Amino acid sequence: MDLMLFKEGFIVMVIGMGTVFIFLTIMIWAMNINEKVLKVVNKYFPEEIPEIKKPQKKSAGQDEEIALAIAAAVAASRG
């Protein structure tokens, strides 16, 4: 096996792994800074919590009105 080829392969491996390590280090650093910035922003501009609306209970009168409206629509479409 050629020693020069092994040496070049090792150099390429070290450059590639170094590039990935530097990128991941910068990414983690940026995420930590982003976390600190968002904490400050959320302190002054908190997110609004949406209000969950509960559906109103139907009364017997509403059911009769709905049934009457359906019957009227069917009758109108038939003739």
MODELLER restraints for C-alpha pairs under 7 A, 6 or more apart:
rsr = mdl.restraints
at = mdl.atoms
